């Protein structure tokens, strides 16, 4: 028989603030993610006392420097580029994390600058184009192209990489733009 869950009293302002501080201490986060987390906690445990605005608490922590959406977005974009993911996948992840449009626009040039490197890293991981062992037939190239597009890379860049022969020099890839 499973023991019943331990009773947890409803949240108050001080407890909610401690939860928020503990969350930002443990995780890199955004205001939107912190707000969603706190709203889930309030809904699960209930609220005692006067109502509180969790978005205001998140904004206050951001003003204190505990949360920085732009830094989070830059770090997330760089990590995703290192994994070989393209600009569309990165932009989608930033939207999902709650990064506002102005911060995402500020991060976009850095994402575009790493597009070729990220696409080549993706191709190397999956042995596509210049990283393959044999010239792929048309059906396999179609699958490789689809894989690169799902990875968030532009169609044109993915097409150029897939069309490259195994062992071909990738240095001229950025000149072909």
N, C-alpha and C positions, 0 to 999 in steps of 0.2 A: 504494500500500500504506500502510495506516495504522500509524503508529509505536505500539509497545506502551506501555501506561500506565507512568508512572514508579513505581518501587517505593517504597512508603511503609512504614516500619517499624511494628510494632505499637505501640499507645499505651501510655503509662505514666501515672502520676498527674500528673506535672508537665505533660506534653503535654495531657492531658485538661483540666486546669485552664486552661491557656492557650487551648485551644479554647473553653471555656465563657466565659471573659472576653472573647474576641474576638467571640463570638456576642452576648453581652449589650451589648457596645459598639456593635455594628452594628444590632441590631434591638430594638425594644420587644417584650418577650416575657413569658411566664408561666413559673412553675416547671414546669408540665406540658410546655410546649413545649420548654423547655431540656432537660428530662430525656429527652424523645423524641429530640431532636437528638443528644444525647450517646450514647444507646443505639444509634442508627443508626451513629454513628462507631465505636463500640467493635465493633459487629457487622461493619462493613465492613473495618476495619483489624486487628482482633484485639487481644489484650491481653497485655502482658508484665508480669509481676510479680504481686503479691498482688491479689486481686479488689477492686474498688472499687464503692461504692454511688453511682450517678450522682444519685439522688434526694437523697442527703445533700449532695452537692456543690451541687445547685440550692438546697436549703434554706439552706446556708451563704451562698451569694451573695445570697439573699433577706434573710437576717439582716443582711448587710452593707449592704443598701439598693440593691443593683444591680438587683434584680427586685422589683416591687411589683404583685401580681396585681390589687388593687383599683384602682390608678391606671390600669393597662392596661385593665381593664374599663370604667372610666368614660370613658377616652379613646375606646375602641372604640365604646361606646354612643353617645357624642356624635357621632362621625363618621358612624355609621350613621343617626342621626336627621337629621343635616344632609343626607344623601343621600335622605331620605324613606322610610326603612325603618321598619317597625313593631316593636312590642314583642316579638312572637313571633320575628321574624327576629333581633332583637338578642339575645334570650335564647338562641336556638340557637347563635349565633356565640360567645357567652360560654361556653356548655357545650363547644363544640368547641375553644375555646382553652384549656380546662382550668381555668377560673375555678371555685373551690369554691362550694358552695351559699351559705355565709354571706356571701361577698363579693358574689355575684350578688343576694342578697336586699337587701343594703345599697345596691346600684346601682338596684334596681327602682323606687323612688319617683321618681328622676330620669328614668327612661325613661317612666314613666306621665305625668309632668308635661309631657313633650314630645310626647305621642302625637298631639294634634290638629295641632300645627305640622308634625310629620313627615308625617302623612297629607295635609295640605294641600300640602306640598312635593311629595309623590309625585303628587298629583292635578295640580298645576301642570305638572310635567315631562311628564305623559302627556295633558294637556289633557282632564281628566276633570271632570265636574260644572260648577262655577262657572268653570272655566278653559277650558271647551270653547267652540267657536264656534257650534255649533247644538245644539238639544235632541236628545239621542241617543235612538234608538228602543229598544225593550225588549231586542232581541238584543245591541245594542252595550252597553247598560247592564249586561247580564249578564256580558259579557266584561270590562268595566271593573271590576265588582264582584269578579270572580274575580282580576283582576290585583292589585287592592288587597289582597285576602286573601292571595295569594301573597307580597305585599310585607310581610306580617306584621301588618297592621292588623286591628283587631277588626271583626267582621261588622257590628255596629251602626253604628260610625263610618263604615265604608266605604259602607254602604247610604245613610246620610244625605248623604254627600258626592256619591255618584253621582246621587242623586235631585235635587240642586240644579240650578237653571237656570243657563245661561251668564250670567256677570256678576252673579250673586246675591251679596249681602254674606255673607262668611264669619264675621263678628264674632259672630253669634248662634249659631254652631255649638256653642260650649262651654256656652251657657246651656241648650241642648236636651238636655243629658245627663240 
